[in-house]
Each structure stands twice: as structure tokens, then as C-alpha cells.
């Protein structure tokens, strides 16, 4: 734990009443942190799971900065839906395969919507690649987008001197290798390990946790019958929903005594073999 992180939080010897006031409220002896009135930056927040997270945050009373790369119309539509829930929203475009751009994007978000309390690293690409044949550029792009940019954003959040929470969107594949998506799997595993390392480095001012979705949304254009067959390989024998992932994100944001953890939202697939085979 760094000295700067401790300074953000202040004395660790706070009274119970003062800790309660800072954290939100106490329910049956458990600290439940309110996130209403906070501000979030959601990368890849325009579509699919990112959109569901942005809308769930808005429902909880959180202003949202929605990052996108090329999905301009989708980002505008999500921002409009966020505003309909009575909170503020802005959209910011950036190519996060360049990690240095991530820091600039973070500063733009702060300028547009205010200090960031919640960082959700969700931006992702899901491309097939095999370990022995993938190009160096494919591996580098995956690592930059899925690991280095989230790291740079978390570091920028800490440097801004504002306490809060980081949620890294992982994948159930971090529990086992997937040779059909080698670059993706390697880079998401890096983000998994960074989650634990950052949780130690940024505590107690900033909590860092991960959410690892499994079969939530089928790839675009996937055959419905094939998807149903794959679902039967899961212990829960069904696909999940983006709202399931958003609920896990909210749970971690509101759970003030959890850091460095990964919550699998995958129907139990990490307990078995590869449901995508």
C-alpha cells in the first residue's frame, strides 16, 4: 500500500460513526456504501455489456462519462438514456490500443463531468487468434487495450488524488486457457493479475475488483441453435444477461470491505470445461 493512497483516506483509526458517515450506512453490521451522487467513467460504455453497466449506474444516481472508440451513434443513444434517468452523461472518443491516449481521455472526462469516483475498465475486442500463428501486432493490441490502458487509467485516477473504486471487466477465460482466443485470453489474464496488484498498491483509498463474465451475449451473427447447445454445457444451463454483469458491478461498488476479488458471472462455466468448444 502506497503512502499517497493512505493519505487520500486519512487516518485508519476512524471512529465507527465517522466511518459510517464516509462509507454510506450500516445495514445489520455491514458497511453498505452509497454511490448516489458519484461520477463514473465507463470505457466501452456505448454498447452491449458496457451500456448495461452505464444504465445501471445511472439508475443508482451516478453521473456517467461514456467512452467509445467508433460507436458514435450508440454512445449518443446510451448517453441520452442515461440522462433520462435524471443524471448527467458525456461521451468521449479514444483509441485505447494506445495506452498513453488513455491518460488524456481520463483528463478529458474529469474536465467534462468532474472528478471520477468510479472507473469501469470494460473496453474490449474479442478476436480469434491462435498462439502459434497470431501476429505480433494482434498480441500487442490486445495487451494494450485489455491490460495497459486499464493500468494507465487506474494510475491516473490515483494520481488525481480522488478516492474511489475500480472495476475491471475480465472474462471467465482467466480461469483456464482458450487456445482459440490466445491474444484475448493472455491479455485478460494480465488484467486479472493487475486487479490484485492494484488492489494492494491503491488501498485503502481506492478499491479494485474484477468481474469475469462468461456466456452473456453471443457473438454477433451467431447461430441461435448453436448458442442453445453451448448453454447446456453450463451448470445453470442458460446464457446470462448484461444486467447480471451490471448487478455484480453494483454489488462490488457498494461493498466497502471487498478489494482484490474477482466475481465470476458465468453460470458456473469456470467450474467445468470450455463451454464454447
Residue pairs with C-beta under 8 A, 6 or more apart in sequence:
1 200
1 201
1 202
1 203
1 204
2 158
2 201
2 202
4 158
4 161
4 205
5 158
5 201
5 202
5 203
5 204
5 205
5 206
6 12
6 204
6 205
7 205
8 161
8 162
8 163
8 205
8 206
9 163
9 204
9 205
12 204
14 22
19 31
20 26
20 31
23 31
23 32
23 33
23 256
24 31
24 32
24 33
24 34
24 254
24 256
25 31
25 32
25 34
26 32
30 257
31 256
31 257
32 254
32 255
32 256
33 253
33 254
33 255
33 256
34 254
35 57
35 60
35 61
35 62
35 117
35 118
35 250
35 253
35 254
36 60
36 61
36 62
37 61
37 62
38 61
38 62
38 63
38 117
38 118
38 164
39 62
39 63
39 64
39 65
39 113
39 114
39 115
39 116
39 117
39 118
40 54
40 57
40 62
40 63
40 64
40 65
40 116
40 117
40 118
40 119
40 120
41 64
41 65
41 67
41 106
41 109
41 116
41 118
41 119
41 120
41 153
42 50
42 53
42 54
42 57
42 64
42 65
42 66
42 67
42 120
42 122
43 50
43 67
43 96
43 120
43 121
43 122
43 123
43 149
43 150
43 153
44 50
44 67
44 68
44 69
44 122
44 123
44 124
45 51
45 53
45 54
45 64
45 65
45 66
45 67
45 68
45 75
45 78
45 120
45 122
46 66
46 67
46 68
46 71
46 74
46 75
46 77
46 78
46 91
47 71
47 74
47 78
48 217
48 242
49 122
49 169
49 213
49 216
49 217
49 242
49 245
49 246
50 66
50 120
50 122
50 123
51 74
51 78
51 242
52 242
52 243
52 245
52 246
53 120
53 122
53 242
53 245
53 246
53 249
54 64
54 66
54 78
54 82
54 89
55 78
55 81
55 82
55 85
55 246
56 243
56 246
56 247
56 249
56 250
57 64
57 118
57 120
57 249
57 250
58 64
58 81
58 82
58 85
58 86
58 87
58 89
59 85
60 250
61 86
61 87
62 87
62 117
62 118
63 87
63 88
63 89
63 113
63 114
64 79
64 82
64 87
64 88
64 89
64 90
64 113
65 89
65 90
65 91
65 92
65 109
65 112
65 113
65 116
66 75
66 78
66 79
66 82
66 89
66 90
66 91
66 92
67 91
67 92
67 93
67 94
67 96
67 105
67 109
67 123
68 74
68 75
68 91
68 92
68 93
69 93
69 94
69 95
69 96
69 123
70 93
72 91
72 93
75 91
75 93
76 91
78 89
79 89
79 90
79 91
80 89
82 88
82 89
83 89
88 113
89 113
90 109
90 112
90 113
92 105
92 108
92 109
92 112
94 101
94 102
94 104
94 105
95 101
96 102
96 105
96 123
96 144
96 145
96 149
97 141
97 144
97 145
97 149
98 144
98 149
99 144
99 148
99 149
99 151
99 152
100 152
101 149
102 148
102 149
102 150
102 152
102 153
102 156
103 152
103 153
103 155
103 156
105 153
106 116
106 153
106 156
106 157
106 160
107 156
109 116
110 116
110 160
115 160
115 162
116 157
116 160
116 162
116 164
117 162
117 163
117 164
117 165
118 164
118 165
118 166
118 167
118 253
119 153
119 154
119 157
119 164
119 165
119 166
119 167
120 166
120 167
120 169
120 249
121 149
121 150
121 153
121 154
121 166
121 167
121 168
121 169
121 191
122 169
123 145
123 149
124 145
124 146
124 169
125 141
125 142
125 145
125 184
126 181
126 184
126 219
127 138
127 142
127 181
127 183
127 184
128 180
128 181
129 138
129 139
129 142
129 181
129 182
129 183
129 184
130 179
130 180
130 182
131 179
131 182
134 182
134 183
138 183
139 182
139 183
139 186
139 187
141 183
142 183
142 184
142 186
142 187
143 183
143 186
143 187
143 190
145 187
146 184
146 187
146 188
146 190
146 191
147 187
147 190
147 191
147 194
150 168
150 191
150 194
151 194
151 198
154 166
154 198
154 202
154 206
154 208
157 164
157 166
157 206
158 202
158 205
158 206
163 205
163 206
164 205
164 206
164 207
165 206
165 207
165 208
165 209
165 252
165 253
166 198
166 202
166 206
166 207
166 208
166 209
167 209
167 210
167 211
167 249
167 252
167 253
168 191
168 192
168 194
168 195
168 208
168 209
168 210
168 211
169 210
169 211
169 213
169 245
170 188
170 191
170 192
170 195
170 210
170 211
170 212
170 213
170 262
171 184
171 185
171 188
171 212
171 213
171 214
172 212
172 213
172 214
172 264
172 266
172 269
172 270
173 181
173 184
173 185
173 188
173 189
174 185
174 188
174 189
174 191
174 192
174 212
174 262
175 212
175 264
175 270
176 270
176 274
177 185
178 184
178 185
178 274
178 276
180 276
191 210
192 210
192 212
192 262
195 208
195 209
195 210
195 260
195 262
196 260
198 206
198 208
199 207
199 208
199 209
199 259
199 260
200 260
202 208
203 259
207 252
207 256
207 258
207 259
208 259
208 260
209 252
209 258
209 259
209 260
209 261
209 262
209 263
210 261
210 262
210 263
211 245
211 248
211 249
211 252
211 262
211 263
211 265
212 262
212 263
212 264
212 265
212 266
212 270
213 240
213 244
213 245
213 265
213 266
214 234
214 240
214 264
214 265
214 266
214 267
214 269
214 270
214 275
215 227
215 230
215 231
215 234
215 239
215 240
215 266
215 267
215 269
215 275
215 276
216 239
216 240
216 241
216 242
216 244
216 245
216 265
217 239
217 242
218 224
218 227
218 239
227 239
230 275
230 276
231 237
231 238
231 239
231 267
231 275
233 269
233 272
233 273
233 275
234 266
234 267
234 268
234 269
234 272
234 275
235 267
235 268
235 269
235 271
235 272
236 267
236 268
237 267
238 267
239 267
240 265
240 266
240 267
244 265
245 265
248 263
248 265
251 263
252 258
252 261
252 263
264 270
269 275
